[in-house]
Each structure stands twice: as structure tokens, then as C-alpha cells.
């Protein structure tokens, strides 16, 4: 039944697209810069495959780039209209005079993973352990993990554990081979570890809950210039509607994931299923004042430990960080 509902929704989108084009309207281009093999590509591919952009009267143009820094440079230089980044970067840029703003893409962050037979069962067990951490000392998940461990267990793993910072794929190899006892890795790499039989100790989303964050705060999102959005706010809303429709397909259709399997680079069925489930867990279900207020609370938690190295000269979330032209 779910597949039937999805098929009907897609058919309706395609019918609208044909009617729109028949009227002679010109689709507005929306250029999105993404990492070539990043998870965002799965959603954008779904949009294009099903004509969801055309159904909204826009023309999604995917610009593949080599690194996160390259996407930021492309946005700053006007080579693309949107990228995917986190709102901490947006806030810091706004505090320094830029006009970037943010709309949600995903709430997925990451997890602490350990071998199935590991004695590590909770954050309390991390004291004195060798921990792999993706993203470096200013990683949002790492700072939140530290905050909760200090609050609930009275020690700081930054000082009381042995940290190993590294690239996500390398850290996965390390925890599987015994080089580290546990690893805090991004959600898609944690999914691959789950498929390989490792056990989740705690997810960053659970850490946020234990720190008093009541809603599912999007971690990353679509970032664009205020000026671009003000020039054509309808194009932004049309793109975000296409994004939500793609998420509906990805949430409801298992067949869609079989189509996307080559793009995910999943080595086997178990990995594909873990990636599918991890992506679905990160689909935002709401974006309103409640989520934005909780994001400001997360900012305060992160700023206390990350300091100026993380947030620059802005002691609080910069006004305008979140685009308020599209709630759901």
C-alpha cells in the first residue's frame, strides 16, 4: 500500500510537471553544490529521477565538488545557489558579516559504536578508553558527548580518555581491527559498522535529549544567501517542497533504495538496509520556532566547550541564521 501511495504521488507530480511545461513557463534553475559521493546526492538524484523539480517549476542543477571547503568557496563565489552545511558555520559567517541562511535537510548526526562483545555499554564506560573521533576536536557530536559525560558522569573524555582523531573510513577500520575501543562517527559510517555487526552505545540524538533538547534539531541543511532568497523566495520554497517529496519517497519506498544502491556504494544488502534506515531516522518531521529555539540551546552547549575556535566572536546564535520562509 505504501508503494502504491508513493507511486500515485509521483504520478501526480509528473502530471503537474507536464501541465506546467505545456503552459510555456520557464523553469528557474537552482544550482546545488554537493560532494560527489555524499549522502545528499541520494535525495537530489531522487528529485531528478522523479521529476520533482519540474513539478515545482524549477530546474535542479547538481554541481559535484571535491570537498566541503570547495562547496563553501563555490557558494561564496556565486558558482552555486545552495550547498549543504551546518548552522554553526552559518551563524559564524553571519557574525562576520556574510548573509548566509539555513533550511533543514537532516537531523542525523552520528553514534558511538563499539564491538559487539565490548564492555563499553554507556558513556560512563569511556573513561580511560581509546576512542576514535571523526571530525576533530570541534566536532559537534564530540562536544555534546563531552558535555553530557561531564554533567552525568563527572569526567571529561577529552582529558580522561585517549582520543584518536581521524578520517571516518580510517576510524571504522580502526574500531573493527582493535586499534580503538570505540568510535564516534558520522551516521552513515556508523550505519556501515552496524551492518558489520558492531553495536551502538549511544546516538548523538540521544545525547541531545539527555542534555535537555526537546525536539529533533536538524544538524545540517541547505545553505544559501539571504539576497538570493529575497530575490526569488518562491524558488527556495519550490526547491524545499521538492526536497520533502523526495524524502517521502525515500521514507516509504524500499524499491527506491534498490534503485539508489549503486549510488550509495553499499557493499552488500545489510549495508544498504543500514544506510536506508539511518537516512530515514534523520528525516526531519518538523521545522518551526520550537526547533529553532532548541538549536539556540544546542549552540550555547557547544559554545561553552568549543569557545571562539568554534563560534568565533559570536557568543550566541546569530540572528537570521535560520530562514523562516518555509516551516512544516
Secondary structure by P-SEA (a helix, b strand, c coil): caaaaaaaaaaaaaaaaaaaaaabbbbbbbbbbbccccaaaaaaaaaaaacccccccbbbbbbbbccaaaaaaaaaaccccbbbbcaaaaaaaaaaccbbbbbbcccbbbbbcccccccccccccccccbbbbccccccaaaaaaaaaaaacccccccccbbbbbccaaaaaaaaaacccccccccaaaaaaaaaabbbbcccaaaaaaaaccccccccccbbbbaaaaaacaaaaaaaaaaaaaaaaaaaccaaaaaaaccccccccaaaaaaaaaaaaaaccccccaaaaaaaaaaaaaaaacccccccccccccccccccccccc
